[in-house]
């Protein structure tokens, strides 16, 4: 990948130095509640005790710290995120006549609080629509290279672009519609998830095509790297590795072949209309 001409995003929030913040200051423990009950018994307003226990606002709400300048991996992530911002802003403006609102990207280690519950690195990178943030523990990229045998910078960029694809789905109201459908048809929940995931792959391909057309970011071998990653993290592959057999009903991301097909579809067409996985008769 060529990112010399790419700017770094301002939307990276680096939580790596602080480590897991679960259950830290600012939480109300059982002890506090007991104390509040005792206070109530003695005629003290319990909210005073609760307020005291809560203390100053959680550190979490302090301005996001940016990654250090001597951290090539964080700079890479920041540049790829910047590329998604510039590309999606242009697509939203030109193709959808709308304003793109960029997501934040949180770098964390181990575990971190999110609006979707506790984020854990074992879950792999994910997007939380509740706070419009992409969460990544960078150790996933080592795993991508070593465990999934999908090396290369563009394989990593594809993973980020896929998560940003979920943000685009959120902005366009697709995620909400799918959530409603899932609630009404629980038996279709997995099939709907697959269509969501394949659309995020198609959006990743579309991003790559548009970003390359604008700033020449692709180098020889890059597309193969992304396809390698799409193959490696298809559900059939992941299931074979973890259980030794494949259970198609439990698919939530699509098979390796499907992921490759939809990424390519976005990449080759460069058109958002081509990414309608929901009306596609075959995936
Ligand atoms: Zn996904």
Boltz pocket constraint, residues with backbone or C-beta under 6 A from the ligand:
constraints:
  - pocket:
      binder: B
      contacts: [[A, 162], [A, 163], [A, 166], [A, 197], [A, 200]]
      max_distance: 6.0
